[in-house]
Amino acid sequence: MTTAAQITDADDRWWETRPAGEGRLRGRAHLDSDAPSLCLDGTWDIRVGQRADGSDLGPSHRIEVPGLWQLQGFGAPQYTNIIYPIPRDVPHVPDENPTGHYSRLLEVPGDWAAARADGARILLRFQGVDSAARVWIDGAEVGITAGSRLTQEFDVTDLLTGAGPHLLEVRVVQWSVNTYVEDQDMWWMSGIFRSVDLLLRPVGGIHDLVTDADLDPATGRGTLSVRAFDADGGPLPVQVEIPELGIGQDVPAEGAVIEVGEVAPWSAESPRLYGVRISTPAESVRLRAGFRRVEIDGDIFRINGERIVFRGVNRHEADPVCGRTQNLENQDRDAALMKLHNLNAVRTSHYPPHQRFLDVCDEVGLYVICEGDFEAHGFHADMTGEDGGGAAQRPAADERFREGLVERTDRFVRRDLNHPSIVMWSIGNEAATGPVTRAMIQRVREVDPTRPVIYEQDYLAQDVDVFSLMYPSHAESEEIGRKELSEAFRDRLRSMLEHLGVTPDEDALADPPALTRPFLWIEYAHAMGNGAGALKEYMDLVHRYPSLHGGFIWEWIDHGLLTTDAEGNEIFGYGGDFGERLHDANFVADGLVLPDRTPSPALLDAKHHYAPVGLEVSAGSARLTNRYAFVDLAHLRAEVSVDDQRSWSELALPALAPGGSAEVPLPAHAGPAVTVRLLTREAQGPVPAGHVVVAASYVAPERLAAEYPLPPATVPPVREGRGWRVGPAVLDDLGRLVRLGGLDIEEAGVDLWRAPVDNERAFTEVALESRWKRIGLDAARSRLVSIEAEDAALVVTRRLGLDGSGLGADVRERLSSDGTSLVLEVDVVPSATWPEDLPLPRVGWTLSAPGDLDMIGYLGQGPHEAYPDTGGGTTFGAWASTLRDLQVPYVMPQENGNRAGVVSAHVHGEGRSLDLVMPEGLGLAVRPWSSRELDVRGHDGALRPDGRTWVTISAALHGVGSAACGPVPLPQHVLLARPVSFRFSLTARRR
Ligand code: GAL
């Protein structure tokens, strides 16, 4: 038998010439059917080469399907965000084109014979092949795929005559004409990464199905419209049963709208599904109908009659081991984590997800914007830094792409339109606009007239139903909410359009249709590393302006890939870790969960600001606002603690209708803090009973300061050798603390530095890191000015200077003691000439002590990290942690782990301890390494404890913002160079 592996495609460069594939069946619904199927997943053979024509295929190896070959030992992953990793040379790709020639034998099940004899067809179904493939059976051509994340089916009946074994061969190329329209911000990896099956399609079977489960919110009555189609696309009569509703009805070929009477509606809050069986004598399919109505009412987006706020996130399919290969467990796990953290919406950025994800969104209740597999961002970026002619050649205006792109749109909408969780379609991401995108939008409307269409790069919302932008500032968002766009914002929109190669429509700019539509942030709050900051302020806008419908945080997960570095450390790799010449570094690690799906503090922050119940606690009461669209608070209960969360008592919760708010009195208490939390009464889906939905504290600063006083200065300083002694503290001749009680101190003093966070690093537009480092803020030098004993204290003044600069700070430390503890009162006065636009990273005080003080207990805001513009969900309490767990293992090391409002802390280990008291509540970070280590290491796995414990107190910190891809910190979160004073005590003990 001739095998296709022997075929070289020298005369047919199919990978460049077939943007619409070949031989595929029209897209149709993915159905849960009782018709037989044969899963072809498992171990296949692969021969790998560098020529798409197959002329240099190497020896045969084994490979897992589904899977990506770069993660199975063949070639390497490459990460670019915007730019193409190959020359932009449409429709061509380089001669060197990693190619995997897959093959396996298959046998047609014997019990399919009778059906085949009756005329049943056999379909070969691929659910995901990146980027294009040519398929053969027994050496005879089957067809060509197009659309990496789209289901493609071929009728292979006539090639599978006899039981077999038959040889199935799939030649997959990494680069194809499709690459130009699949330029999503993720790893470039290839292969058959979703399941492959053979489907037996009985004569008279339900080939395709279009349903719509509608609900009239006024009457609570539902309808189910059903249209079924046979293999030729012809109308098909079916029987429909909904046992729970007592429905059993014949639907004629032309379809019908079935009145189902009163039903429980489907929403993200109560995702009620009804089992539906649709059958013909030849086949039955099972559906789960969720009755709901999606409507656009002027500038309000409604579901079941109510305005919806999208508390959403953008989700790529990623896994540290198998990449975007389907992984069934991850689908359920992600949806569960989202529900546990108060998210109610997902955008499937930037392609249709694995089927199971949509199933689980239906089940647990998540509103989905389902997006097509289309991005062409690289036309708007060029390594020369110029346009490079890309905008003019964009696929959105290139007729060569029309057929393929419209077909993609048709295919992805048809596949998933029976899912109640999908409430909007997006044709794609960052691919500009033009006649082709308009045709795509049109096609969505033809295939599914029931759902709105969104597409961000239609910046003025001239063609779409919902207006969206990515990463607008709070101020711009407010202009949208107020419906008054400033000239500056209009100018920005104009230049954004020009950048796409689109001539701005001045009438539309003057009177934007966008402002008559609902608005949402299709991407915002870029969660790269430590951040994003100011989510609270975004949500405040949503609560203020009805046409602002919330949005989708960028993004769900860090796409780090598990690997080892040159020193053998296990790391989560990012761009550049796999030998790529061209890459975008750690921009691929910007999620709410770390690569292994550990929630990062940003997810906990989002949980708080996305909470369905607003909770503000003051001294004597808690203000509750029901932010659900549909349900009251009967499923929740409340508890209050007045003893730093050591005990809780029940708090009566008022029955609050959606939108309502109430002030709930709190029990009288003498302590400095009170905390309220709301918990679920019963399990719902993945959310267990007793789960905390939202919690908040009120802290009375004066009471705290009174309860945690600093010891009085009773033991005067004395000279000791060339230095000084202040109670338990020994200082050298430069006034530096070198010993405290039983503890050696290696470095101690005022600290103005923190390791930059991703939002401050080089790739941001406003890179603070380089400005900070240029003046040597990371290596400030100290000069002693004076040491004087004053009353019962020692006063040390010094000048912190920066190399090559006249900038710096005057520091005054007043040290005193009661014999047991050392009290420090610190004043920091930055130079009067400090530039106004250059914030300080931190004003604080750091010490390091040799040895592992690896257990920490503290009283303050916890349990997770907090910066001026993050830390939602932290509450005041007594928290305990290991040193390890205080660190946040961001993929790329950076400042992390600060706990806010800490009044006392006990750091201990190896029989020694250090106690801190900070009556005003300051920031505290305790680490096994220095800020410098965090600054210089490229990967969390490469960080090395240096045998010391580093304790950093922060009296003031600069906010983290979102500038890696979004706004800088809001003015109220900027740490301006200004005088800061703070005080604390240190007590060291040895057992
Ligand atoms: C957006 C894009 C996303 C992602 C993000 C930055 O422009 O749509 O795919 O690249 O920026 O992380």
Boltz pocket constraint, residues with backbone or C-beta under 6 A from the ligand:
constraints:
  - pocket:
      binder: B
      contacts: [[A, 81], [A, 184], [A, 185], [A, 350], [A, 429], [A, 430], [A, 470], [A, 523], [A, 526], [A, 554], [A, 587], [A, 590], [A, 965]]
      max_distance: 6.0
